[in-house]
Amino acid sequence: MTTVAALRVGARVAGEAIGRQRFGFFIPIDDMPNAIALAEITAMAHGMDLPTLGTFVIGEVFWHTDHNHQVRVRLDE
């Protein structure tokens, strides 16, 4: 719950892509130990390539999921 409170919708986040799934990938958020965001394919710009593992990415928080306190991120192009 602390992560959701600290990362309000519109907050800028950055981190390295650490896990890929068919629906998107996971990013540990710099400066927030134990915080991981989900960047979903459906929130990516049309035609944007899914980053490879280890790629540093920057995005914006656009949603929180209450049941599991997940932070969802839309990537910058």
C-alpha positions in Angstrom: 0.0 0.0 0.0 3.0 2.3 0.7 4.1 2.0 -2.9 0.7 2.9 -4.3 0.6 6.0 -2.0 4.1 7.1 -3.1 3.4 6.5 -6.8 0.3 8.5 -7.6 -1.2 8.4 -11.1 0.9 10.7 -13.2 4.2 10.0 -11.3 7.2 9.4 -13.5 9.1 6.1 -12.9 12.2 4.5 -14.3 13.8 1.1 -14.1 15.2 -1.9 -16.0 13.0 -4.4 -17.7 13.5 -7.6 -15.7 10.7 -10.0 -16.7 8.7 -10.5 -19.9 5.3 -12.1 -20.4 3.0 -12.1 -23.4 0.9 -9.4 -21.7 3.9 -7.0 -20.9 6.9 -6.8 -18.7 8.0 -6.0 -15.2 10.1 -3.1 -14.0 11.6 -2.7 -10.5 11.2 1.0 -9.7 14.4 2.9 -9.1 14.6 4.5 -5.6 11.8 2.2 -4.3 13.1 -1.1 -3.0 10.7 -4.0 -3.4 8.4 -2.0 -5.8 7.7 -3.6 -9.2 5.6 -2.0 -11.9 3.8 -3.7 -14.8 4.0 -2.2 -18.2 1.2 -3.8 -20.3 1.4 -4.2 -24.0 -2.1 -2.6 -24.2 -0.7 0.6 -22.7 2.2 0.9 -25.2 2.1 3.2 -28.2 1.0 1.4 -31.4 4.0 0.0 -33.1 6.3 0.3 -30.1 8.6 -2.7 -29.6 8.5 -4.6 -26.4 11.9 -3.8 -24.6 14.4 -6.6 -24.2 15.4 -7.7 -20.8 17.9 -5.3 -19.2 16.7 -2.3 -21.1 16.3 0.9 -19.0 12.8 2.4 -19.5 10.9 5.4 -18.4 7.2 5.8 -18.0 4.3 7.2 -16.2 2.0 5.6 -13.6 -1.5 5.4 -15.1 -3.4 3.0 -12.9 -3.3 1.1 -9.6 -4.9 -2.3 -9.0 -6.4 -2.4 -5.5 -6.6 -6.2 -5.0 -2.8 -6.7 -5.3 -1.5 -3.1 -5.0 0.0 -3.3 -8.5 1.3 -0.2 -10.2 0.7 0.0 -13.9 3.0 2.1 -16.1 2.6 3.5 -19.6 6.0 3.8 -21.3 7.5 6.8 -23.0 8.1 6.3 -26.7 
